[in-house]
């Protein structure tokens, strides 16, 4: 797979995002900090798509802003 052409990203529902968040214990996968209700966060690929990662839920984790 080319770095310029990768698997398309799929939009996750609020429920899917909540499940992934809970699976990671509500912690940012980069800084390992526990995220609180007021914290802004997003889902991030652990292995970037351009580096051969997939868009599977197993490759997604919460990341604080």
C-alpha positions, -999 to 999 in steps of 0.1 A, spaced: 0 0 0 13 34 -9 17 63 15 -4 83 -9 -32 58 -11 -45 41 20 -76 26 35 -104 52 38 -113 65 73 -147 55 86 -168 79 107 -174 65 142 -207 70 160 -208 85 195 -214 50 209 -184 35 190 -162 64 203 -174 58 239 -166 20 236 -131 27 223 -126 53 251 -137 28 278 -115 1 263 -85 23 269 -96 32 305 -103 68 295 -66 76 291 -48 94 264 -26 69 245 2 94 240 6 110 275 -12 83 295 -32 110 314 -67 101 326 -92 122 306 -119 140 325 -154 151 314 -141 186 306 -111 174 286 -112 177 248 -101 145 230 -103 128 197 -97 93 183 -63 88 168 -47 60 149 -20 43 169 -3 33 137 -10 60 111 -28 49 79 1 62 58 25 40 78 4 9 71 -21 11 100 -57 1 96 -89 19 103 -100 -9 126 -112 -1 161 -82 -19 175 -59 7 159 -78 36 174 -72 52 208 -82 84 226 -58 113 224 -60 145 243 -59 179 225 
